[in-house]
């Protein structure tokens, strides 16, 4: 029997028309970053200097790494509230291993990453095996557990004096460029390939679009969700490693409320709380917007309290844009 080939009609009207509005919607985070940079350049002559730009790149690194980990749970219509606490417990254990116990700094780095991944695994298992109703519940619990452990194992005392190898990522520069920002670029390239070129990456988007449909199509949803939260925890450990390099110390209250900035970066970058929508590079732009905004407000001598209010307003605006986008999608 000959195979029947069905050809789609070559009709340009069947293709979605790319309008100015669609382009603006697609590149809204980038447009926002350019506008913000332009405004701050006019308001402060110190803003658009090489030293300050590199300072922004360095300041954004920790949140950018946390945010790329946070992107995965949000793509699955979930969330990870524990990343700040995971960061803290990871660096405290690394401090115990590399400073208090005097073991190899390489072992300390591996332990830091392993602790982050282990807490991510716990988050994934709580969600998939205990069938907790929402990752908000499981990660909220883990957030408090991890923070408590970070305080208990060191009696709430900081640990300082880390070896150079541990400080390298957060401390060194290649020319004027911080190594931490080069790490961010490398991590984001890897995540871009992971989400766009691998089967698991496509499954993550599918689960966020419709979890039940993904399950019925044969996707092992539980396995993918566990991978998602392990990666999120791993990125929290990596962000902690960068932080230790910057300040040469680990303290149990490190990363307090960092999960909020990470969530904000993902949403400002165009992701949706509803799941299935979001990009790697949009997330990086979202992290840069937060860093640029904070840096600019500091240059303008805006008090920290007002800065918090401004960041809060930006988050609400980004979520509202997401709500409008969802409404438009339903009407369409």
C-alpha positions as a Markdown table, in Angstrom:
| # | Residue | x | y | z |
|---|---|---|---|---|
| 1 | Unk | 0.0 | 0.0 | 0.0 |
| 2 | Unk | 1.4 | 3.3 | -1.0 |
| 3 | Unk | 1.9 | 5.9 | 1.8 |
| 4 | Unk | -0.4 | 8.8 | 1.6 |
| 5 | Unk | 1.4 | 12.1 | 2.2 |
| 6 | Unk | -0.8 | 15.0 | 3.3 |
| 7 | Unk | 0.6 | 18.4 | 2.4 |
| 8 | Unk | -0.4 | 21.5 | 4.2 |
| 9 | Unk | -1.7 | 24.2 | 1.9 |
| 10 | Unk | 0.8 | 26.8 | 1.1 |
| 11 | Unk | -1.2 | 29.7 | 2.3 |
| 12 | Unk | 0.5 | 32.6 | 4.0 |
| 13 | Unk | -2.7 | 33.4 | 5.9 |
| 14 | Unk | -2.3 | 30.2 | 7.9 |
| 15 | Unk | 1.0 | 31.4 | 9.3 |
| 16 | Unk | 0.8 | 33.6 | 12.5 |
| 17 | Unk | 1.4 | 37.2 | 11.6 |
| 18 | Unk | 4.3 | 38.8 | 13.3 |
| 19 | Unk | 3.1 | 42.2 | 14.3 |
| 20 | Unk | 4.9 | 45.0 | 16.2 |
| 21 | Unk | 2.8 | 44.1 | 19.2 |
| 22 | Unk | 3.9 | 40.5 | 19.2 |
| 23 | Unk | 7.6 | 41.5 | 18.9 |
| 24 | Unk | 7.2 | 44.0 | 21.8 |
| 25 | Unk | 5.6 | 41.2 | 23.9 |
| 26 | Unk | 8.4 | 38.8 | 23.1 |
| 27 | Unk | 11.2 | 41.2 | 23.8 |
| 28 | Unk | 9.5 | 43.1 | 26.7 |
| 29 | Unk | 12.1 | 42.1 | 29.3 |
| 30 | Unk | 15.0 | 43.2 | 27.1 |
| 31 | Unk | 13.2 | 46.5 | 26.2 |
| 32 | Unk | 12.6 | 47.1 | 29.9 |
| 33 | Unk | 16.3 | 46.5 | 30.7 |
| 34 | Unk | 17.4 | 48.9 | 27.9 |
| 35 | Unk | 14.9 | 51.6 | 29.1 |
| 36 | Unk | 16.0 | 51.2 | 32.7 |
| 37 | Unk | 19.6 | 51.5 | 31.7 |
| 38 | Unk | 19.0 | 54.6 | 29.6 |
| 39 | Unk | 17.1 | 56.3 | 32.4 |
| 40 | Unk | 19.7 | 55.6 | 35.0 |
| 41 | Unk | 22.5 | 56.7 | 32.6 |
| 42 | Unk | 20.8 | 60.2 | 32.4 |
| 43 | Unk | 20.2 | 60.3 | 36.2 |
| 44 | Unk | 23.8 | 59.3 | 37.2 |
| 45 | Unk | 27.0 | 60.0 | 35.4 |
| 46 | Unk | 28.6 | 57.1 | 37.4 |
| 47 | Unk | 26.2 | 54.5 | 36.2 |
| 48 | Unk | 27.5 | 53.7 | 32.7 |
| 49 | Unk | 31.1 | 53.3 | 33.5 |
| 50 | Unk | 33.2 | 50.2 | 33.1 |
| 51 | Unk | 33.8 | 49.7 | 36.8 |
| 52 | Unk | 30.1 | 50.0 | 37.6 |
| 53 | Unk | 28.9 | 47.8 | 34.8 |
| 54 | Unk | 31.4 | 45.1 | 36.0 |
| 55 | Unk | 30.1 | 45.7 | 39.5 |
| 56 | Unk | 26.5 | 45.0 | 38.3 |
| 57 | Unk | 27.7 | 41.9 | 36.6 |
| 58 | Unk | 29.3 | 40.7 | 39.8 |
| 59 | Unk | 26.3 | 41.6 | 42.0 |
| 60 | Unk | 23.9 | 39.9 | 39.7 |
| 61 | Unk | 25.8 | 36.5 | 39.6 |
| 62 | Unk | 24.4 | 35.0 | 42.8 |
| 63 | Unk | 20.8 | 35.8 | 42.0 |
| 64 | Unk | 21.2 | 34.8 | 38.3 |
| 65 | Unk | 22.4 | 31.3 | 39.4 |
| 66 | Unk | 19.6 | 30.9 | 41.9 |
| 67 | Unk | 17.1 | 32.2 | 39.3 |
| 68 | Unk | 18.1 | 29.7 | 36.6 |
| 69 | Unk | 17.5 | 26.9 | 39.1 |
| 70 | Unk | 14.2 | 28.5 | 40.1 |
| 71 | Unk | 13.1 | 28.7 | 36.4 |
| 72 | Unk | 12.7 | 24.9 | 36.2 |
| 73 | Unk | 10.1 | 24.5 | 39.1 |
| 74 | Unk | 8.2 | 27.5 | 37.8 |
| 75 | Unk | 8.1 | 26.0 | 34.3 |
| 76 | Unk | 6.4 | 23.0 | 35.8 |
| 77 | Unk | 3.8 | 25.3 | 37.5 |
| 78 | Unk | 5.7 | 24.9 | 40.8 |
| 79 | Unk | 8.0 | 26.9 | 43.0 |
| 80 | Unk | 11.0 | 26.4 | 45.3 |
| 81 | Unk | 10.9 | 28.6 | 48.4 |
| 82 | Unk | 13.9 | 26.8 | 50.0 |
| 83 | Unk | 16.8 | 27.9 | 47.8 |
| 84 | Unk | 18.0 | 30.7 | 50.1 |
| 85 | Unk | 18.1 | 28.3 | 53.1 |
| 86 | Unk | 19.7 | 25.5 | 51.0 |
| 87 | Unk | 22.4 | 28.0 | 50.0 |
| 88 | Unk | 23.0 | 28.7 | 53.7 |
| 89 | Unk | 23.2 | 25.0 | 54.8 |
| 90 | Unk | 25.4 | 24.1 | 51.8 |
| 91 | Unk | 28.1 | 26.7 | 52.6 |
| 92 | Unk | 28.0 | 26.0 | 56.4 |
| 93 | Unk | 28.6 | 22.3 | 55.7 |
| 94 | Unk | 31.4 | 23.3 | 53.3 |
| 95 | Unk | 32.9 | 25.5 | 56.0 |
| 96 | Unk | 32.9 | 22.6 | 58.5 |
| 97 | Unk | 34.5 | 20.3 | 56.0 |
| 98 | Unk | 37.2 | 22.6 | 54.6 |
| 99 | Unk | 37.9 | 24.8 | 57.6 |
| 100 | Unk | 36.9 | 23.1 | 60.9 |
| 101 | Unk | 38.0 | 19.6 | 59.7 |
| 102 | Unk | 40.8 | 20.9 | 57.5 |
| 103 | Unk | 40.0 | 18.6 | 54.6 |
| 104 | Unk | 40.6 | 19.3 | 50.9 |
| 105 | Unk | 39.0 | 22.4 | 49.4 |
| 106 | Unk | 38.0 | 20.3 | 46.4 |
| 107 | Unk | 36.1 | 18.0 | 48.8 |
| 108 | Unk | 34.5 | 21.1 | 50.4 |
| 109 | Unk | 33.3 | 22.3 | 47.0 |
| 110 | Unk | 31.9 | 18.9 | 46.1 |
| 111 | Unk | 30.2 | 18.7 | 49.5 |
| 112 | Unk | 28.6 | 22.2 | 49.0 |
| 113 | Unk | 27.1 | 21.1 | 45.7 |
| 114 | Unk | 26.1 | 17.7 | 47.0 |
| 115 | Unk | 24.2 | 19.2 | 50.0 |
| 116 | Unk | 22.3 | 21.5 | 47.7 |
| 117 | Unk | 21.4 | 18.7 | 45.4 |
| 118 | Unk | 20.4 | 16.5 | 48.4 |
| 119 | Unk | 18.0 | 19.0 | 49.7 |
| 120 | Unk | 16.6 | 19.4 | 46.2 |
| 121 | Unk | 16.1 | 15.6 | 46.1 |
| 122 | Unk | 14.2 | 15.9 | 49.4 |
| 123 | Unk | 11.9 | 18.5 | 47.9 |
| 124 | Unk | 11.3 | 16.4 | 44.9 |
| 125 | Unk | 10.5 | 13.3 | 46.9 |
| 126 | Unk | 8.2 | 15.2 | 49.3 |
| 127 | Unk | 6.2 | 16.4 | 46.3 |
| 128 | Unk | 6.1 | 13.2 | 44.3 |
| 129 | Unk | 6.2 | 10.4 | 46.8 |
| 130 | Unk | 4.3 | 11.9 | 49.8 |
| 131 | Unk | 1.9 | 13.6 | 47.3 |
| 132 | Unk | 1.9 | 16.9 | 49.1 |
| 133 | Unk | -0.7 | 19.1 | 47.4 |
| 134 | Unk | 1.7 | 21.8 | 46.1 |
| 135 | Unk | 5.5 | 22.5 | 46.1 |
| 136 | Unk | 4.7 | 25.6 | 48.1 |
| 137 | Unk | 4.1 | 23.3 | 51.1 |
| 138 | Unk | 7.0 | 21.0 | 50.7 |
| 139 | Unk | 9.6 | 23.7 | 49.9 |
| 140 | Unk | 8.3 | 26.0 | 52.7 |
| 141 | Unk | 8.9 | 23.1 | 55.2 |
| 142 | Unk | 12.4 | 22.4 | 53.7 |
| 143 | Unk | 13.2 | 26.1 | 53.9 |
| 144 | Unk | 12.8 | 26.1 | 57.7 |
| 145 | Unk | 14.5 | 22.7 | 58.1 |
| 146 | Unk | 17.6 | 23.8 | 56.1 |
| 147 | Unk | 17.8 | 27.1 | 57.9 |
| 148 | Unk | 17.5 | 25.4 | 61.3 |
| 149 | Unk | 20.2 | 22.9 | 60.4 |
| 150 | Unk | 22.5 | 25.7 | 59.2 |
| 151 | Unk | 22.1 | 27.4 | 62.6 |
| 152 | Unk | 22.4 | 24.2 | 64.7 |
| 153 | Unk | 25.5 | 22.7 | 63.2 |
| 154 | Unk | 27.6 | 25.8 | 63.8 |
| 155 | Unk | 25.8 | 27.2 | 66.9 |
| 156 | Unk | 24.8 | 30.2 | 64.7 |
| 157 | Unk | 28.5 | 31.2 | 64.3 |
| 158 | Unk | 30.0 | 32.2 | 61.0 |
| 159 | Unk | 33.0 | 30.4 | 59.5 |
| 160 | Unk | 35.7 | 32.5 | 57.7 |
| 161 | Unk | 39.1 | 32.1 | 56.1 |
| 162 | Unk | 38.3 | 29.8 | 53.2 |
| 163 | Unk | 41.1 | 28.5 | 50.9 |
| 164 | Unk | 41.8 | 30.3 | 47.6 |
| 165 | Unk | 40.3 | 27.5 | 45.5 |
| 166 | Unk | 36.9 | 27.9 | 47.2 |
| 167 | Unk | 37.1 | 31.7 | 46.8 |
| 168 | Unk | 38.1 | 31.6 | 43.2 |
| 169 | Unk | 34.7 | 31.7 | 41.5 |
| 170 | Unk | 33.4 | 34.7 | 43.5 |
| 171 | Unk | 36.7 | 36.6 | 43.9 |
| 172 | Unk | 38.7 | 36.5 | 40.7 |
| 173 | Unk | 38.5 | 38.4 | 37.4 |
| 174 | Unk | 39.5 | 37.7 | 33.8 |
| 175 | Unk | 40.7 | 41.2 | 32.8 |
| 176 | Unk | 37.8 | 43.4 | 34.0 |
| 177 | Unk | 35.2 | 40.7 | 33.8 |
| 178 | Unk | 34.3 | 38.8 | 37.0 |
| 179 | Unk | 34.8 | 35.0 | 36.9 |
| 180 | Unk | 31.4 | 34.7 | 38.6 |
| 181 | Unk | 29.7 | 36.4 | 35.6 |
| 182 | Unk | 31.6 | 34.1 | 33.2 |
| 183 | Unk | 30.3 | 31.2 | 35.2 |
| 184 | Unk | 26.8 | 32.6 | 34.9 |
| 185 | Unk | 27.1 | 32.8 | 31.1 |
| 186 | Unk | 28.4 | 29.2 | 30.9 |
| 187 | Unk | 25.6 | 27.9 | 33.2 |
| 188 | Unk | 23.0 | 29.7 | 31.1 |
| 189 | Unk | 24.3 | 28.2 | 27.9 |
| 190 | Unk | 24.2 | 24.7 | 29.4 |
| 191 | Unk | 20.6 | 25.3 | 30.6 |
| 192 | Unk | 19.6 | 26.7 | 27.2 |
| 193 | Unk | 20.8 | 23.5 | 25.6 |
| 194 | Unk | 19.2 | 21.4 | 28.3 |
| 195 | Unk | 15.7 | 23.0 | 27.9 |
| 196 | Unk | 15.7 | 23.3 | 24.1 |
| 197 | Unk | 17.7 | 20.3 | 22.9 |
| 198 | Unk | 17.0 | 17.5 | 25.4 |
| 199 | Unk | 14.0 | 15.2 | 25.9 |
| 200 | Unk | 13.9 | 16.0 | 29.6 |
| 201 | Unk | 13.8 | 19.8 | 28.8 |
| 202 | Unk | 10.9 | 19.3 | 26.5 |
| 203 | Unk | 9.1 | 17.2 | 29.2 |
| 204 | Unk | 9.5 | 20.1 | 31.7 |
| 205 | Unk | 7.6 | 22.4 | 29.4 |
| 206 | Unk | 5.0 | 19.7 | 28.7 |
| 207 | Unk | 4.4 | 19.1 | 32.4 |
| 208 | Unk | 4.0 | 22.9 | 33.0 |
| 209 | Unk | 1.5 | 23.1 | 30.1 |
| 210 | Unk | -0.7 | 20.2 | 31.3 |
| 211 | Unk | 0.6 | 17.8 | 33.9 |
| 212 | Unk | -2.2 | 15.2 | 33.4 |
| 213 | Unk | -1.9 | 15.3 | 29.6 |
| 214 | Unk | 1.9 | 14.8 | 30.0 |
| 215 | Unk | 1.3 | 11.8 | 32.3 |
| 216 | Unk | -1.2 | 10.3 | 29.8 |
| 217 | Unk | 1.3 | 10.7 | 27.0 |
| 218 | Unk | 3.8 | 8.5 | 28.8 |
| 219 | Unk | 6.0 | 11.0 | 30.5 |
| 220 | Unk | 7.3 | 9.9 | 33.9 |
| 221 | Unk | 6.1 | 13.1 | 35.6 |
| 222 | Unk | 7.5 | 12.2 | 39.0 |
| 223 | Unk | 11.0 | 11.5 | 37.7 |
| 224 | Unk | 11.1 | 14.8 | 35.8 |
| 225 | Unk | 9.9 | 16.7 | 38.9 |
| 226 | Unk | 12.6 | 15.1 | 41.0 |
| 227 | Unk | 15.2 | 16.1 | 38.5 |
| 228 | Unk | 13.8 | 19.7 | 38.4 |
| 229 | Unk | 14.1 | 20.1 | 42.2 |
| 230 | Unk | 17.5 | 18.4 | 42.4 |
| 231 | Unk | 18.8 | 20.9 | 39.8 |
| 232 | Unk | 17.2 | 23.8 | 41.7 |
| 233 | Unk | 19.0 | 22.7 | 44.9 |
| 234 | Unk | 22.3 | 22.2 | 43.0 |
| 235 | Unk | 22.1 | 25.7 | 41.7 |
| 236 | Unk | 21.5 | 27.0 | 45.3 |
| 237 | Unk | 24.7 | 25.2 | 46.3 |
| 238 | Unk | 26.6 | 26.7 | 43.4 |
| 239 | Unk | 25.3 | 30.2 | 44.2 |
| 240 | Unk | 26.5 | 29.7 | 47.8 |
| 241 | Unk | 30.0 | 28.8 | 46.5 |
| 242 | Unk | 30.0 | 32.1 | 44.6 |
| 243 | Unk | 28.9 | 34.0 | 47.7 |
| 244 | Unk | 31.6 | 32.5 | 49.9 |
| 245 | Unk | 34.1 | 33.6 | 47.3 |
| 246 | Unk | 32.9 | 37.2 | 47.4 |
| 247 | Unk | 32.9 | 37.6 | 51.2 |
| 248 | Unk | 35.3 | 34.9 | 52.3 |
| 249 | Unk | 33.0 | 33.7 | 55.0 |
| 250 | Unk | 29.9 | 31.5 | 55.5 |
| 251 | Unk | 27.2 | 32.4 | 57.9 |
| 252 | Unk | 23.9 | 30.6 | 58.8 |
| 253 | Unk | 21.6 | 33.5 | 57.9 |
| 254 | Unk | 23.1 | 33.8 | 54.4 |
| 255 | Unk | 20.6 | 33.8 | 51.5 |
| 256 | Unk | 17.8 | 35.1 | 53.7 |
| 257 | Unk | 14.9 | 36.1 | 51.3 |
| 258 | Unk | 17.1 | 35.3 | 48.3 |
| 259 | Unk | 14.3 | 33.1 | 47.0 |
| 260 | Unk | 12.1 | 36.2 | 46.5 |
| 261 | Unk | 14.7 | 37.8 | 44.2 |
| 262 | Unk | 15.1 | 34.6 | 42.3 |
| 263 | Unk | 11.4 | 34.2 | 41.8 |
| 264 | Unk | 11.2 | 37.9 | 40.8 |
| 265 | Unk | 13.9 | 37.5 | 38.2 |
| 266 | Unk | 12.1 | 34.5 | 36.6 |
| 267 | Unk | 8.7 | 36.3 | 36.4 |
| 268 | Unk | 10.2 | 39.6 | 35.3 |
| 269 | Unk | 12.0 | 37.6 | 32.6 |
| 270 | Unk | 8.7 | 36.5 | 31.1 |
| 271 | Unk | 8.0 | 33.2 | 32.8 |
| 272 | Unk | 4.5 | 32.4 | 34.0 |
| 273 | Unk | 3.4 | 31.0 | 37.4 |
| 274 | Unk | 0.9 | 28.9 | 35.4 |
| 275 | Unk | 3.8 | 26.9 | 34.0 |
| 276 | Unk | 5.0 | 26.0 | 30.5 |
| 277 | Unk | 6.2 | 29.5 | 29.7 |
| 278 | Unk | 9.6 | 30.9 | 30.2 |
| 279 | Unk | 13.1 | 31.1 | 28.7 |
| 280 | Unk | 16.7 | 30.9 | 30.0 |
| 281 | Unk | 17.7 | 34.2 | 28.5 |
| 282 | Unk | 14.6 | 36.0 | 29.7 |
| 283 | Unk | 15.5 | 34.8 | 33.2 |
| 284 | Unk | 19.0 | 36.3 | 32.8 |
| 285 | Unk | 17.5 | 39.6 | 31.7 |
| 286 | Unk | 15.2 | 39.5 | 34.7 |
| 287 | Unk | 18.2 | 39.0 | 37.1 |
| 288 | Unk | 20.0 | 41.8 | 35.3 |
| 289 | Unk | 17.0 | 44.2 | 35.7 |
| 290 | Unk | 16.9 | 43.6 | 39.4 |
| 291 | Unk | 20.7 | 44.1 | 39.7 |
| 292 | Unk | 20.6 | 47.3 | 37.6 |
| 293 | Unk | 17.6 | 48.7 | 39.5 |
| 294 | Unk | 19.3 | 48.1 | 42.9 |
| 295 | Unk | 22.6 | 49.5 | 41.7 |
| 296 | Unk | 21.0 | 52.6 | 40.2 |
| 297 | Unk | 19.0 | 53.3 | 43.3 |
| 298 | Unk | 22.2 | 53.0 | 45.4 |
| 299 | Unk | 23.9 | 55.5 | 43.1 |
| 300 | Unk | 20.9 | 57.8 | 43.5 |
| 301 | Unk | 21.2 | 57.4 | 47.3 |
| 302 | Unk | 17.7 | 56.0 | 47.6 |
| 303 | Unk | 17.2 | 54.4 | 51.1 |
| 304 | Unk | 17.1 | 50.7 | 51.4 |
| 305 | Unk | 13.5 | 50.7 | 52.6 |
| 306 | Unk | 12.4 | 52.5 | 49.5 |
| 307 | Unk | 14.4 | 50.1 | 47.3 |
| 308 | Unk | 12.5 | 47.2 | 48.8 |
| 309 | Unk | 9.2 | 49.0 | 47.9 |
| 310 | Unk | 10.4 | 49.7 | 44.3 |
| 311 | Unk | 11.4 | 46.0 | 43.8 |
| 312 | Unk | 8.0 | 44.9 | 45.2 |
| 313 | Unk | 6.2 | 47.2 | 42.7 |
| 314 | Unk | 8.2 | 45.8 | 39.8 |
| 315 | Unk | 7.3 | 42.2 | 40.9 |
| 316 | Unk | 3.6 | 43.1 | 41.1 |
| 317 | Unk | 3.8 | 44.8 | 37.7 |
| 318 | Unk | 5.5 | 41.7 | 36.2 |
| 319 | Unk | 2.9 | 39.3 | 37.6 |
| 320 | Unk | 0.1 | 41.6 | 36.4 |
| 321 | Unk | 1.6 | 41.5 | 32.9 |
| 322 | Unk | 1.6 | 37.7 | 33.2 |
| 323 | Unk | -2.1 | 37.7 | 34.2 |
| 324 | Unk | -3.0 | 39.9 | 31.2 |
| 325 | Unk | -1.1 | 37.5 | 29.0 |
| 326 | Unk | -3.0 | 34.5 | 30.3 |
| 327 | Unk | -6.3 | 36.3 | 29.9 |
| 328 | Unk | -5.4 | 37.1 | 26.3 |
| 329 | Unk | -4.4 | 33.5 | 25.6 |
| 330 | Unk | -7.8 | 32.2 | 26.9 |
| 331 | Unk | -9.7 | 34.7 | 24.8 |
| 332 | Unk | -7.7 | 33.7 | 21.8 |
